[in-house]
């Protein structure tokens, strides 16, 4: 039960302003390989799609200290530096949602990766150039996750 609660906390952290996560708002895949190999593969997939990994944050330490039984959890922040600078200048209201994020965690002998679907931001930011960008991010994240999950 605590593992489910931990996943819920991570999801809430990813979608701080979104209300009520639906299945189409979350993108998730499973890779049938150990966590250490999988996190490396995720970083490669992110880089292969023109993004830079900004930071990898350990989440399992905080969860464990809070009394949760966990496997390995990481929050991977990524983006394109020039794109992030442009958004910072033109659309500062979007900054709380950036950089993009993927949660990766071990589950038995496999590893799961999940992200919020960036198109959920279309409801909150109805600016035409951003609509296209959100769809592009969704496409990229889906491709990153597909590459990550491929055997």
MOBEL-V41298 format. One record per residue. RES is the residue in one small letter. PHI is phi in whole degrees, 0 to 359 (999 if undefined). D_CENTER is the distance of its C-alpha to the mean C-alpha in Angstrom with 2 decimals. Layout:
RES:PHI:D_CENTER  RES:PHI:D_CENTER
//
This chain:
x:999:22.73  x:295:21.15  x:296:18.32  x:295:17.57  x:298:17.83  x:296:15.41  x:296:12.71  x:299:13.79  x:299:13.62  x:296:10.00  x:297:9.30  x:297:11.81  x:296:10.40  x:288:7.22  x:240:9.86  x:305:12.78  x:254:14.95  x:282:14.30  x:249:17.09  x:60:17.16  x:289:14.20  x:258:15.70  x:301:14.86  x:284:14.31  x:269:11.68  x:239:9.31  x:249:8.55  x:217:9.30  x:221:11.43  x:240:13.75  x:245:15.24  x:274:18.76  x:204:18.91  x:297:18.86  x:305:15.92  x:300:17.45  x:290:17.80  x:295:14.40  x:293:12.53  x:295:15.02  x:297:14.52  x:296:10.77  x:298:11.90  x:296:14.69  x:298:12.87  x:299:10.83  x:294:14.30  x:298:16.10  x:259:14.50  x:84:15.76  x:256:12.90  x:243:13.42  x:287:11.43  x:274:12.34  x:193:11.90  x:239:10.98  x:253:11.70  x:286:13.50  x:249:13.08  x:299:15.72  x:298:18.57  x:296:18.27  x:294:17.95  x:297:20.92  x:294:22.96  x:274:22.43  x:97:24.07  x:275:21.26  x:271:21.70  x:225:18.53  x:266:17.69  x:276:15.41  x:230:12.01  x:221:9.84  x:246:7.02  x:258:6.52  x:262:7.16  x:208:8.53  x:181:10.91  x:256:14.51  x:309:16.86  x:293:19.47  x:292:17.26  x:296:15.92  x:296:19.63  x:298:20.76  x:295:18.47  x:302:19.56  x:284:23.13  x:268:23.15  x:224:20.62  x:300:20.19  x:294:19.39  x:272:15.91  x:304:15.14  x:299:13.76  x:262:10.66  x:237:10.25  x:293:9.27  x:297:6.09  x:222:3.05  x:227:1.93  x:267:4.90  x:230:7.97  x:209:11.38  x:280:14.92  x:217:16.94  x:65:20.46  x:267:20.86  x:243:17.64  x:227:13.95  x:251:11.17  x:228:7.58  x:216:5.66  x:213:3.52  x:282:6.17  x:280:8.72  x:301:9.69  x:292:13.23  x:294:13.47  x:288:14.12  x:300:17.24  x:294:19.02  x:266:18.89  x:234:19.42  x:267:22.17  x:263:22.91  x:310:23.58  x:300:22.04  x:286:18.71  x:302:18.93  x:295:19.14  x:297:16.31  x:299:13.91  x:294:15.24  x:295:14.88  x:297:11.17  x:299:10.91  x:302:13.31  x:297:11.68  x:295:8.27  x:300:10.72  x:293:12.84  x:300:10.45  x:294:9.69  x:297:13.45  x:298:14.51  x:300:12.66  x:280:14.34  x:297:17.66  x:295:20.38
//
